[in-house]
Amino acid sequence: MKKQYIFLIMIFITLYIIWLIWNFKYKEYKINSNIEYIRNLNKEIEIKIKNTNEMIEYKTSSAYKNKVLKEQQWFKNKAENVVYLTSEDKYNKFTQELSEYKDEIEKMTNEQDIDTEIKEMSIYEKWIYFLFKKDLNL
């Protein structure tokens, strides 16, 4: 009977050791995966830092400043003409806004004219205008 207890104790000890080994390996896997994730993140950040440093060097160079000033026509050389190349969509965007703005102004002035005309109408003429959209004065 004593041998049976010793056997059971040995089985529990081996199961406990197996559990400890599994637990250690699981924690090691989690730590290694986090380390790998952080390494990849650091590589991406280093690439972004390198790109931004190159962009900063480019934007602080005299060639970029010269280009920007020439685009705004502040820094033209003698006998130099600056040519602006824009897309048709960009050009239409600015021209349409002006025409729409003019249309709105015309509508507002027409509405104001109509309002003054309606105020001068008699009640009968107002009802005719309201129901049939006909002006009896014209």
Secondary structure, 3 states (H helix, E strand, C coil): CHHHHHHHHHHHHHHHHHHHHHHHHHHHHHHHHHHHHHHHHHHHHHHHHHHHHHHHHHHCCHHHHHHHHHHCCCCCCCCCCCCCCCCHHHHHHHHHHHHHHHHHHHHHHHHHHHHHHHHHCCHHHHHHHHHHCCCCCC
